[in-house]
Amino acid sequence: GSFTIRLFQTSTFQNTSFVDTEGLGLLEDIELGSLDKQTWTIHFCQPWVHPALPRSDWDMIENMIKIYLKKSSHLINEGAMQKDIPYPFVLQCMAGCELYPNRTSRAFAYVGYNGQDFLSFDMENATWLLSQDTELSRYVQAVLQNYTAFSELVDVLFNDTCVDDMEVLLHYGKEAVERQ
């Protein structure tokens, strides 16, 4: 059958200087790892996950997570102050990829705001799509659409890297996946 990796992020913006972020990675319903809220390091939940990829890959992934969380928190707070958004608010992201038996794949990325669908990323056209048509969602869409480096990174991470890494994880976690 097909297999899916999902990465979840929940960030609660309490005020302009405090963001509480949680992260979780799943292969199907197997918890691969979670994000340490204080250090933004990965806690591996299965014994086969860490050895599946070279240490340099995990270091790069962790560094990318830290850069993304720092930059996105700054950008989001900047936008919240500019658009006079009341605190606290919650931002949720789910991104990943699905690998099909015929070796094709599909990548996805969704953003939620205060528990509602907000934006999604169209991987084929590298564009951000509105899930709700509000002044705020149009503003965020425009900001993200102009931040082409981020859109390109999302595209490469979930269309290429995610699929390649999933194949390795499926090999290392074969017994765990087959038990599901």
N, C-alpha and C positions, 0 to 999 in steps of 0.2 A: 504494500500500500504506500501511501504518501506519508511523509514525515514533516513536522513543522517545528521550527525553533521560534520561540516568542520571547522578546525582551520587554519587560515592564518597568516603567519609571513612574513614581508618584512623587511630586514635589509640592509641598505645602509652603506657600509664601506667607509667613506670619506677619512680616513687616519688611521694610526696605533692607534690613540688615540680617534677617534670619530666614533661611530656607531649610526645610527638613526634607531630605530626599531619600527615598527607598527604591531599591532596584532588585529585580528578580529575573533569572533566566531559566527557561524551561525547554526541554526537548520532549515534545508531546506533553505528558503530565509529569515527567521526571524533572525534579528540581536540580538544575546543574549548578547554580550558584546564586549568591545574593550579594548585595552591595553593603559594605559597612557604612553606616550613616555618618560616622565621625571622620573616617580616613578616606572614604571612597575607594577602598580596596575590595577585591573580590574574595568572598569566602566560598570555597568549593564545597559542594554538598555531596558529591559522589566521588569515590576514590579513583575512578578512571578518567575524570574530567581534566584535572591538572596535567597528567602525563600525556594526554592526547595531543597537545600542541607544545611546540618548543617554548622554553621560558621567555625567549625574546618576543614571541608572539603575544604571550600573556602580558608582558611588560608594556608592549605597544598598545594592546587593548585597554589596559588599566590607565595608561597615560592619556589615551584618546578620551576615555570616560571622564577623567578629571578635567581635561581642557574643555570638553563639551559642557560639563556641568557648571564650571566656573563662568565660561563665556555666556552660556544660555541664561544662567541666573542673572547675570549683569544686564544682559539685553532685555530680559523679561521685566526686571525691576525698572529699568529705564523707560520701557514702554508703558508700564503700569502707572508710573508717576506722570508721564506725558499725557496719558489718556484718562488720568484721575480714577483709576480702578481701585475700589476699596479692598483693603486687606482685612482678614486673610483670604486667600484664594488658593485653589488646588489645580495643578496642571498634571495631566496623566498622559503618558505616551506608551504606545505598544508598537513595536516594530519587529520584523523578522522575515523569515522566508519559509516557503514550503517546497519540498522536493518531491516530484512525482515519479512513479515507477519507470516512466519512459525517459528519465534523466532530464526532463524539462523542469523549470522552477518558476515560482512566483514570489516576488518580494512585496512587502507591505509596510506602511508606516501610518499610524493614526495618532491624532492629538485630541485630548479631551480637556475641557475647561469646566471646573466646578461640577463634574459628574455628567456633563453633556458632550456629545460628539461635537468637535470644533473644526478640525481640519484633517485632511488626509493627503498623502503624497502619491501622485500618479507617477509610478516608476517608469512607464513607457515614455512619457513626455517630459519627465523631470519638472513637474509643476505641482504647486500646492492647490488643492481644491477645497472649497468651502463646504462644510457639513451643515452649517447654519449661516444664514445671511444676516450678519449684524455689522454695525460699524466697527466693533472690536475685531471680529473675525476677518473683515476685509483689510483692516489695518495690519494685522499680524500676517495675513497672506501676502500683502505687498512687501512687508519687511523681509519675510522669508524668500520671496521670489527674487528680491534684489540681492539677497545674500547667496550668490550662486555657488560659492565655495562649499557652503553647508549642504546645499541641494545635491551637488556633485558627490560629496562625501557620503550622504545618505544612499544615493544611487549605487555607488561602488560597494559600500559596506554590505548592503542587503541583497543586491543582485549578484555579487561575485563572492566576496569574503564569507558571507553567511553560508552560502551553499557549499563552498569548499570546506569550511570548518565543520559544517554539519556532517559531511561525508566522513570526515576523520572521527568525529564524535560517535557517529553510528557504528563505525568499526570498533572503537574502543569500548563502547557501551552496549555492544551487541546483545549480551545476556540480559541486561537490564531492560533494553527496548523490547526484546522478545517476550519477556515476562509480562509486559503491559497488556 
